[in-house]
């Protein structure tokens, strides 16, 4: 409740008490005054009338004449003359006496009822008493006048209260104007939005409070800036080889784990391998020249495999790898030949370099992938008579026409099947939410995500498939069930699906509390503008968003502060191997109330370790063991 409302309630309560007291005291005074005035009037009238009777004559006719004249000229309820035996000689009263009075409510009459107001006077002839004259005052006028004064008193008090409230409102608005600014700033802090107030209040207490909040905001901004710089520095230290200026083995492991995920659009592709005799080159040409040679090698590799999705790394001292997702075999071979031709004439590499190539698809993990890499490196060193050694895999495959037919039928006949993977709160072990994936149940054959996503990309139908899945998720949404949908970077980069997605969100905006959209960290790095458009679209319809595949590979993390995702998903490999980056990340996430979710958790023993380092939720194959 606002301060003004509280003050208004207190003032209303005080006014109510004063109103009752003023009405009570004032009304009693008015009542007593009016009652006394009526009595005095009746007393004067009876004295005057009794003298008039004495002067006019004491015969019955004279008495009646005087009484009638007095009654007609006054406001009396009744005039009675009684003889000494208390017998009524003559009586005159209003034709109709009723307990109801015009314009005066019955409850008011009951409150102010003063009973009968009358006065007596003796009528005598000389020393002989003839009788007693009694006049009753007319209470109708008393009630009307008293009620009129009561109404005016109430009206004046109410008007005074309204005027007082208006004056107090203006006064408090002026005095408490700085408090509204402080309130706005405090609410922003509660919403993890940190703003500085440039307006300093003149009230000392408010001024101190403003300075205190500004100081806290400045400290947070400084902490965020320092943390941001540390994370950027850690990126250089953790993920880059200082000699070749290429990404290193740790970066390759993180990206390969991300690509090998069965729900990744990049879980199928090729690797190009290069091995150089680093020891001989160092001995012959020296370390400085070797470092320069390696840097030029890295640039040349990136020139020939320049797609943003490709990962060029120095795996270890003599070994270099290019990870190429979702590419055509012929294109990879062609680029590899061009790379070989550009390097073969370099004097330092003669007889000191060999090349290999292999295909990766649906590997169970890094162990299997590294086994293939080691095998290819070993064979490439043996078969130096070839330009490169290609480790071929013989696999069953479908033709392009077959895939077109499968996708067309699947979109029309709902062959897409939703799969839900639990995310569990690490402390309570209760379900936090479910992440949606999908596969094809095509005419009795189960086709995994990793098997059909490459043909989807080749046919340039990723947007069409994901829009279909998003609508399917909404249609299958259950009350009180929270699910998330992972949107790949390629979906976010293209704005062709923006209008269609907006139409879907418009139709299902009532389900905004049931569905969360997850965006890859890579999308913020590659195309921030497109990513922000989608985030704003989600916020426009009150949908929450989160980040997945986070490996702290950004150049700036201000977007976390500005956008405040609900949670961040990061692989356990990143969380466990990059402790310094994790500590910095936790400063950001905890201050912004962003949850950290660990993915690819396989063993129960890993849960305790993740819990100790402050992870909020987990997912992975370990769910089957809980």
C-alpha positions in Angstrom: 0.0 0.0 0.0 1.4 3.4 -1.0 2.3 6.0 1.6 -0.4 8.4 0.4 -3.1 5.8 0.8 -1.9 5.1 4.3 -1.9 8.8 5.2 -5.4 9.1 3.6 -6.7 6.2 5.7 -5.2 7.7 8.9 -6.6 11.1 8.1 -10.0 9.6 7.3 -10.0 7.8 10.6 -9.1 11.0 12.5 -11.7 12.9 10.5 -14.3 10.3 11.4 -13.5 10.6 15.1 -13.5 14.4 14.9 -16.7 14.3 12.8 -18.5 12.3 15.5 -17.2 14.5 18.3 -18.0 17.7 16.5 -21.4 16.5 15.4 -22.2 15.2 18.9 -21.1 18.3 20.8 -22.4 20.8 18.3 -25.7 19.0 18.0 -26.2 18.8 21.7 -25.6 22.6 22.0 -27.9 23.2 19.1 -30.6 20.9 20.5 -30.4 22.5 24.0 -30.4 26.0 22.6 -33.4 25.3 20.4 -35.2 23.5 23.2 -34.6 26.4 25.6 -35.6 28.9 22.9 -38.9 27.0 22.4 -39.6 26.8 26.1 -38.9 30.6 26.6 -41.2 31.3 23.7 -44.0 29.2 25.2 -43.4 30.7 28.6 -43.6 34.3 27.3 -46.7 33.4 25.3 -48.6 31.9 28.3 -47.7 34.8 30.5 -48.9 37.3 27.8 -52.0 35.4 27.1 -53.0 35.1 30.8 -52.6 38.8 31.2 -54.7 39.4 28.1 -57.5 37.2 29.5 -57.5 39.1 32.8 -57.7 42.4 31.0 -60.4 41.3 28.6 -62.6 39.8 31.2 -63.0 36.5 33.0 -66.2 35.4 31.4 -65.9 32.3 29.3 -66.5 34.1 26.0 -63.7 36.5 26.6 -61.4 33.7 27.6 -62.1 31.8 24.4 -61.7 34.9 22.3 -58.3 35.7 23.7 -57.1 32.0 23.5 -58.3 31.8 19.8 -56.5 35.0 19.0 -53.3 33.9 20.7 -53.4 30.4 19.0 -54.0 31.9 15.6 -51.1 34.3 15.9 -48.6 31.8 17.4 -47.0 28.4 16.6 -48.5 26.2 19.3 -49.5 22.6 19.4 -52.2 23.1 21.9 -53.7 25.7 24.4 -55.7 24.5 27.3 -57.6 26.4 30.1 -58.6 24.5 33.1 -60.6 25.6 36.1 -59.5 25.0 39.7 -61.0 21.6 39.6 -58.7 20.6 36.7 -61.7 20.5 34.4 -61.0 21.7 30.9 -63.0 24.8 30.2 -61.6 25.4 26.7 -59.1 23.7 24.6 -57.6 24.6 21.1 -55.2 22.4 19.3 -53.9 21.7 15.8 -56.4 19.8 13.7 -53.9 16.9 13.2 -51.0 15.9 15.3 -48.7 13.2 13.9 -45.4 11.7 14.8 -44.3 12.2 11.2 -42.9 15.6 10.2 -42.3 16.8 6.7 -38.7 16.6 5.4 -37.5 15.2 8.8 -36.7 11.5 8.9 -38.1 9.4 11.7 -34.6 8.4 13.0 -33.7 12.0 13.6 -36.9 12.7 15.6 -36.1 9.7 17.8 -32.6 11.0 18.4 -33.6 14.6 19.3 -37.0 14.0 20.9 -37.4 16.6 23.6 -40.8 15.4 24.8 -43.6 17.9 25.5 -42.6 21.6 25.9 -45.3 23.5 27.8 -45.7 26.4 30.2 -48.3 27.2 32.8 -49.8 30.5 34.0 -52.6 31.2 36.5 -55.6 33.3 35.5 -57.2 35.2 38.4 -59.6 38.0 39.1 -58.2 40.0 41.9 -57.2 37.5 44.6 -59.6 34.9 43.2 -57.9 32.2 41.1 -60.1 31.3 38.2 -58.0 28.6 36.6 -54.7 27.6 34.9 -53.7 28.3 31.3 -51.2 25.9 29.7 -49.6 26.4 26.3 -47.8 23.5 24.4 -45.0 24.5 22.0 -45.2 23.3 18.4 -42.2 20.8 18.0 -42.5 20.7 14.2 -40.7 23.9 13.8 -38.1 22.8 16.3 -37.5 19.5 14.4 -37.3 21.3 11.1 -34.9 23.9 12.3 -32.7 21.5 14.2 -32.6 19.1 11.2 -31.7 21.9 8.8 -28.8 23.0 11.1 -27.7 19.4 11.4 -27.6 18.9 7.6 -25.7 22.2 7.1 -23.2 21.2 9.8 -22.6 17.8 8.2 -22.3 19.4 4.7 -19.8 22.0 6.0 -17.7 19.3 7.7 -17.7 17.1 4.6 -16.8 20.0 2.3 -14.0 20.9 4.8 -12.7 17.3 4.7 -12.7 17.3 0.9 -10.9 20.6 0.7 -8.5 19.4 3.4 -7.8 16.2 1.4 -7.2 18.1 -1.8 -4.8 20.5 0.0 -3.1 17.5 1.7 -2.9 15.7 -1.6 -1.2 18.6 -3.3 1.0 19.2 -0.3 2.0 15.5 0.0 2.5 15.3 -3.8 5.0 18.1 -3.6 6.7 17.0 -0.4 6.8 13.3 -1.4 7.7 13.8 -5.0 11.3 12.7 -4.3 9.9 9.6 -2.7 8.2 8.6 -6.0 11.6 8.8 -7.7 13.1 6.7 -5.0 10.2 4.2 -5.2 10.7 3.9 -9.0 14.5 3.4 -8.5 13.9 0.8 -5.7 11.4 -1.1 -7.9 13.9 -1.1 -10.7 16.5 -2.6 -8.4 14.0 -5.3 -7.3 13.5 -6.1 -11.0 17.2 -6.4 -11.5 17.3 -3.1 -13.4 19.9 -0.8 -12.1 19.4 2.9 -12.7 21.0 6.0 -11.2 18.7 8.9 -9.9 20.0 12.3 -11.0 17.3 14.1 -9.0 18.5 14.7 -5.5 15.6 15.4 -3.0 15.7 18.4 -0.7 14.4 16.5 2.3 17.4 15.2 4.3 16.1 11.7 4.9 15.1 11.2 1.2 18.4 12.6 0.1 20.4 10.1 2.2 18.2 7.3 0.9 18.8 8.4 -2.7 22.5 8.6 -2.2 22.5 5.1 -0.6 20.6 3.5 -3.5 22.8 5.3 -6.1 25.9 4.1 -4.2 24.6 0.5 -4.3 23.8 0.8 -8.0 27.3 2.2 -8.8 28.9 -0.6 -6.9 26.9 -3.2 -8.8 27.7 -1.5 -12.1 31.4 -1.5 -11.2 31.1 -5.2 -10.1 29.3 -6.1 -13.3 31.9 -4.2 -15.4 34.8 -5.9 -13.7 33.1 -9.3 -14.0 32.4 -8.7 -17.7 36.1 -7.8 -18.2 37.3 -10.9 -16.3 35.0 -13.2 -18.3 36.3 -11.6 -21.6 39.9 -12.1 -20.3 39.1 -15.7 -19.3 37.8 -16.3 -22.8 41.3 -15.4 -24.2 43.1 -17.4 -21.5 40.8 -20.4 -21.6 40.0 -20.8 -25.3 42.9 -19.5 -27.2 46.4 -20.8 -27.9 48.9 -18.0 -27.2 51.3 -19.1 -29.9 49.0 -19.8 -32.9 46.2 -17.4 -31.8 43.8 -20.2 -32.7 41.2 -21.7 -30.4 42.6 -24.5 -28.2 41.7 -28.0 -27.2 39.4 -26.9 -24.4 37.3 -24.9 -26.8 37.2 -27.8 -29.3 35.9 -30.1 -26.5 33.1 -27.7 -25.6 32.0 -27.0 -29.1 32.3 -30.7 -30.1 30.1 -31.7 -27.1 27.6 -29.1 -28.2 27.6 -30.3 -31.8 27.4 -34.0 -30.9 24.3 -33.5 -28.8 21.6 -35.5 -30.5 19.2 -32.5 -30.5 21.8 -30.2 -32.2 21.4 -29.2 -35.8 25.2 -29.6 -36.1 25.6 -33.2 -35.0 26.6 -34.3 -38.5 29.6 -33.2 -40.6 33.3 -33.5 -41.2 36.7 -32.9 -39.6 39.8 -31.8 -41.4 43.0 -32.8 -39.6 46.5 -31.3 -40.0 49.6 -32.6 -38.3 53.0 -30.8 -38.5 56.4 -31.9 -37.3 56.6 -29.1 -34.7 59.8 -30.3 -33.1 61.8 -30.3 -36.3 60.4 -26.9 -37.4 61.3 -25.4 -34.0 64.8 -26.8 -34.2 65.4 -25.6 -37.7 63.7 -22.2 -37.7 63.4 -21.2 -34.1 60.4 -20.7 -31.8 59.6 -17.1 -32.9 59.4 -18.0 -36.6 57.5 -21.1 -35.8 54.9 -19.1 -33.8 54.5 -16.8 -36.8 54.2 -19.8 -39.1 51.5 -21.2 -36.9 49.6 -18.0 -36.9 49.7 -17.8 -40.7 48.6 -21.5 -40.8 45.5 -20.6 -38.7 44.6 -17.7 -40.9 45.0 -19.9 -44.0 42.8 -22.6 -42.5 40.1 -20.0 -41.6 40.2 -18.6 -45.2 39.5 -21.9 -46.7 36.9 -23.0 -44.1 35.4 -19.6 -43.4 31.8 -20.5 -42.4 30.9 -19.1 -39.0 29.8 -22.5 -37.8 33.2 -24.1 -38.5 35.6 -24.5 -35.6 39.3 -24.1 -36.3 41.5 -25.2 -33.3 45.0 -26.2 -32.4 44.2 -29.5 -30.7 47.7 -29.8 -29.2 51.3 -29.1 -30.1 51.5 -30.6 -33.6 47.8 -31.3 -34.3 45.2 -28.9 -35.8 41.5 -29.6 -36.5 38.7 -28.0 -38.5 35.3 -29.0 -37.3 32.8 -28.5 -40.2 29.1 -29.2 -39.4 26.4 -29.7 -42.0 28.5 -29.6 -45.1 28.6 -31.5 -48.3 31.4 -34.0 -48.7 32.5 -32.7 -52.1 32.7 -29.1 -50.9 34.9 -30.2 -47.9 37.2 -32.2 -50.2 37.4 -29.3 -52.6 38.3 -26.8 -49.9 40.8 -29.3 -48.4 42.6 -29.7 -51.7 42.8 -25.9 -52.0 44.2 -25.7 -48.5 46.8 -28.3 -49.3 47.8 -26.5 -52.5 48.2 -23.2 -50.7 50.5 -24.9 -48.1 52.6 -27.3 -50.1 55.0 -24.6 -51.5 55.8 -23.3 -48.0 59.5 -24.3 -47.4 59.0 -24.9 -43.7 56.2 -27.4 -44.2 57.9 -29.5 -46.8 58.1 -33.1 -45.5 56.8 -31.8 -42.2 53.0 -31.8 -42.7 50.2 -34.3 -43.4 46.4 -34.1 -43.8 43.4 -36.2 -42.9 39.7 -36.1 -43.2 36.9 -38.0 -41.5 33.1 -37.8 -41.1 31.3 -37.6 -37.8 27.7 -38.5 -37.3 25.7 -39.7 -34.2 28.9 -40.4 -32.2 28.0 -41.4 -28.6 30.5 -38.9 -27.1 33.9 -37.3 -27.2 35.6 -40.6 -26.5 34.4 -42.1 -29.7 35.1 -38.9 -31.7 38.7 -38.7 -30.3 39.2 -42.4 -31.2 38.3 -41.6 -34.8 40.6 -38.5 -34.7 43.5 -40.4 -33.3 43.0 -43.2 -35.9 42.9 -40.6 -38.8 46.0 -38.8 -37.6 47.9 -42.1 -37.3 46.9 -43.2 -40.8 47.6 -39.8 -42.3 51.2 -40.0 -41.0 51.6 -43.4 -42.6 50.0 -42.7 -46.0 52.0 -39.7 -46.9 52.0 -40.7 -50.5 48.4 -39.4 -50.7 47.4 -35.7 -50.5 45.3 -36.6 -47.5 43.9 -39.7 -45.8 40.1 -40.0 -45.7 38.7 -42.3 -43.0 35.5 -43.3 -44.7 32.5 -44.8 -42.9 30.2 -47.1 -44.8 26.6 -46.3 -43.7 23.1 -46.7 -44.8 21.8 -43.6 -46.4 18.6 -42.2 -48.0 18.5 -40.3 -51.2 17.6 -36.6 -51.4 14.3 -37.5 -53.1 13.5 -39.9 -50.2 14.2 -37.3 -47.6 12.0 -34.8 -49.5 9.2 -37.3 -49.5 9.7 -38.1 -45.8 9.6 -34.5 -44.7 6.6 -33.6 -46.9 4.6 -36.5 -45.5 5.7 -35.9 -42.0 4.6 -32.3 -42.0 1.2 -33.2 -43.5 0.4 -36.3 -41.5 1.9 -35.4 -38.2 4.7 -37.9 -38.2 6.7 -35.6 -35.9 6.8 -36.9 -32.4 7.5 -34.7 -29.4 10.0 -35.9 -26.8 10.3 -34.4 -23.3 13.4 -34.3 -21.3 13.2 -33.4 -17.6 15.1 -30.6 -15.9 15.2 -31.2 -12.2 15.8 -28.8 -9.4 19.1 -29.9 -7.9 18.1 -29.3 -4.3 14.5 -30.5 -4.1 14.9 -33.1 -6.9 11.5 -31.9 -8.2 10.8 -31.2 -11.8 11.7 -27.7 -12.8 10.5 -27.9 -16.4 10.6 -30.1 -19.5 12.7 -29.4 -22.6 11.0 -30.4 -25.9 12.8 -32.3 -28.6 11.4 -34.2 -31.5 11.9 -37.2 -33.8 10.1 -38.8 -36.7 7.9 -41.8 -36.3 7.7 -42.5 -40.1 5.7 -45.5 -41.1 7.0 -47.6 -38.3 10.6 -46.4 -38.6 11.9 -44.1 -35.8 14.2 -41.5 -37.3 16.2 -39.6 -34.7 16.7 -35.8 -34.7 20.4 -36.2 -35.6 19.5 -38.4 -38.6 17.0 -36.1 -40.3 18.2 -32.6 -39.4 21.0 -32.6 -42.0 18.5 -33.3 -44.9 16.3 -30.6 -43.4 19.1 -28.1 -43.6 20.1 -29.2 -47.1 16.5 -28.6 -48.2 16.5 -25.2 -46.4 13.4 -26.2 -44.5 14.6 -25.6 -40.9 12.2 -22.7 -40.4 9.3 -24.7 -41.7 10.0 -27.7 -39.5 10.5 -25.6 -36.3 7.4 -23.5 -36.9 5.5 -26.8 -37.2 7.0 -28.1 -34.0 6.3 -24.8 -32.1 2.7 -24.9 -33.0 2.5 -28.6 -32.1 3.9 -27.8 -28.7 1.2 -25.2 -28.1 -1.5 -27.6 -29.3 -0.2 -30.3 -26.9 0.4 -27.9 -24.0 -1.1 -29.0 -20.7 -2.3 -26.8 -17.8 0.3 -26.2 -15.1 3.0 -27.8 -17.3 6.1 -25.8 -18.1 8.1 -26.7 -21.2 10.9 -25.1 -23.2 11.7 -25.2 -26.9 15.3 -24.8 -28.1 15.7 -22.6 -31.1 18.9 -23.1 -33.1 21.1 -20.2 -34.1 20.2 -20.8 -37.8 16.5 -20.3 -37.0 17.2 -17.0 -35.2 19.6 -15.7 -37.8 16.9 -15.8 -40.5 14.1 -13.3 -40.1 12.0 -15.1 -42.8 10.2 -16.9 -40.0 9.7 -13.9 -37.8 6.2 -12.9 -39.1 4.9 -16.5 -39.0 6.2 -17.0 -35.5 4.5 -13.8 -34.4 1.3 -15.1 -35.9 1.6 -18.3 -33.8 2.4 -16.4 -30.6 -0.6 -14.1 -31.2 -2.9 -17.1 -31.5 -1.4 -18.9 -28.4 -0.5 -15.9 -26.2 -2.8 -17.3 -23.5 -0.2 -20.0 -23.0 2.7 -17.6 -22.3 3.1 -19.1 -18.8 3.5 -22.6 -20.1 6.2 -22.2 -22.8 9.8 -20.9 -22.6 11.9 -20.2 -25.7 15.6 -21.0 -25.5 18.2 -19.3 -27.6 21.8 -20.3 -28.1 24.6 -18.1 -26.8 26.1 -18.3 -30.2 23.1 -16.4 -31.6 24.0 -13.4 -29.5 27.6 -13.5 -30.7 26.8 -13.9 -34.4 23.7 -11.8 -35.0 22.8 -9.7 -32.0 20.2 -7.6 -33.8 18.1 -10.5 -35.1 18.4 -12.2 -31.7 17.1 -9.1 -29.9 14.2 -8.9 -32.3 13.1 -12.4 -31.3 13.6 -11.7 -27.6 11.5 -8.6 -27.9 8.9 -10.6 -29.7 8.7 -13.1 -26.9 8.5 -10.3 -24.3 5.7 -8.6 -26.3 3.5 -11.6 -25.8 4.8 -12.3 -22.2 6.8 -15.4 -23.1 9.9 -16.0 -21.1 13.2 -16.8 -22.8 16.4 -18.6 -21.7 19.9 -19.3 -23.1 21.4 -22.7 -23.9 24.7 -24.0 -25.0 26.4 -21.4 -22.9 30.3 -21.5 -22.9 31.1 -17.9 -22.0 32.3 -17.2 -25.6 30.9 -13.7 -25.8 32.9 -10.5 -26.2 30.4 -8.6 -23.9 27.8 -9.8 -21.4 25.7 -6.7 -21.0 22.9 -8.4 -22.9 22.4 -10.6 -19.8 21.8 -7.6 -17.7 19.5 -5.9 -20.2 17.5 -9.0 -21.2 17.6 -11.1 -18.0 16.9 -14.6 -19.3 15.0 -16.9 -17.0 17.9 -19.4 -16.8 21.2 -20.3 -18.6 21.9 -23.8 -19.7 25.6 -24.8 -19.8 27.3 -28.2 -20.3 28.7 -29.9 -17.2 32.0 -29.9 -19.1 32.1 -26.1 -19.1 30.9 -25.8 -15.5 33.4 -28.2 -14.1 36.4 -27.3 -16.2 36.1 -23.5 -16.2 35.8 -22.7 -12.5 37.1 -19.2 -12.8 34.7 -18.3 -15.5 32.0 -20.0 -13.6 32.7 -18.0 -10.5 32.4 -14.8 -12.5 29.3 -16.0 -14.2 27.7 -16.8 -10.9 28.2 -13.2 -9.8 26.2 -12.0 -12.8 23.5 -14.6 -12.6 22.9 -14.4 -8.8 22.8 -10.6 -8.9 20.3 -10.8 -11.8 18.3 -13.8 -10.3 19.2 -16.0 -13.3 19.2 -19.7 -12.7 22.1 -22.0 -13.9 21.2 -25.3 -15.4 23.8 -28.0 -16.0 23.2 -30.3 -19.0 24.8 -33.6 -20.1 24.9 -34.8 -16.5 25.5 -38.6 -16.7 26.4 -39.8 -13.2 24.7 -39.4 -9.8 28.1 -38.5 -8.2 28.3 -35.4 -10.5 25.2 -34.0 -8.9 26.8 -33.3 -5.6 29.8 -31.6 -7.2 27.4 -29.4 -9.3 25.3 -28.6 -6.2 28.5 -27.5 -4.3 29.4 -25.0 -7.0 26.0 -23.4 -6.9 24.1 -25.0 -9.9 20.3 -24.7 -9.6 19.1 -27.5 -11.9 20.3 -30.4 -13.9 19.4 -32.5 -16.9 20.9 -35.4 -18.8 21.0 -39.2 -18.8 21.3 -39.1 -15.0 17.5 -38.5 -14.8 17.0 -42.2 -15.4 19.1 -43.0 -12.4 17.2 -40.8 -9.9 
